[in-house]
């Protein structure tokens, strides 16, 4: 059997890398030795330098086969909460290292790596990212306390030898959902009420109005959407609640963003006064009539007093002993 010179990777107890020249037969051990060298380079230099393995001559291809990676294309994360990214390599491969990266405009930045020597999180993400599942065929990370700065796309790379990297891509879309505001007011009919619910969120939320009693129903829906300066949207949905006969009921409002959390608020309706033809309910009409009556009486009294004073007031000028004049008023 022919002998060929090569380079052996030896790992002494001191964990120091020691390279020495030697010879060995061309057999399966050659592949094992090359893989061990490659694995160590992955740990020391990262995936990019490892693919430039000087012992292999030509670096392996950087393969992009998303069909082999099972992952979510889009993940929704609420501000302040945590999100999970996971990637599963559906075919068995000889994986040396799993690398997570965030795609940036200039360069893809390493977030975390895992291999047989352990796991490592980049210092810039140490307080943000941690591994949930560590494996060479399946990997999962957690991003905590999500902010708008975490939004973007991330890569999971299963670095293999000699095929290269199998990549999966997941994009994080940060959502924002505030508490909904539910409001009920009377209408022109004693059997109807106007129910409105308003919420601010990002992306566009869905707003659903509900009522507990089956004989009550909503109609004449209308929706108004306003875009705010911070790119959030305020959506207000209004509907007419019909079928009221003086009985109390409960209405609710459920809001949510696509693939995100949901929030609900409820309000009890005991009795809503109907509005008059002018748009005022009975209590408002009574209060308004009292105020107008008081104002009218005050005006009449003031005018009467003024006319009385003008009618009975007499003005005369008299001359005093010094020849001066003064004004005398008499009634």
ABEGO torsion letter per residue (X at the ends): XBBBBBBBBBBBAAGBBBBBBBBBBBBAAAAAAAAAAAAAAAAAAEAAAAAABAAAGBBBBBBBBAAABBBBABBBBBBGBBBBBBBBBABBBBBABBBBBBBBAABBBBABBBBAAEBBBBAAAAAABBBABBBAABBBBBBBGBBAAABEBBBBBBBBOAAEBBBBBBBBBBBBBBBBBBBBBBBABAABBBBBBBBBBOBBBBBBBBBABAABBBBGBBBBBBBBAAGBBBBBBBBBBBGBAGBBBBBBBBBBBBGBBBBBBBBBBABBBBBBAAGBBAAAAAAAAAAAAAAAAAAAAAAAAAAAAAAABBBBBBBBAAGBBBBBBBX
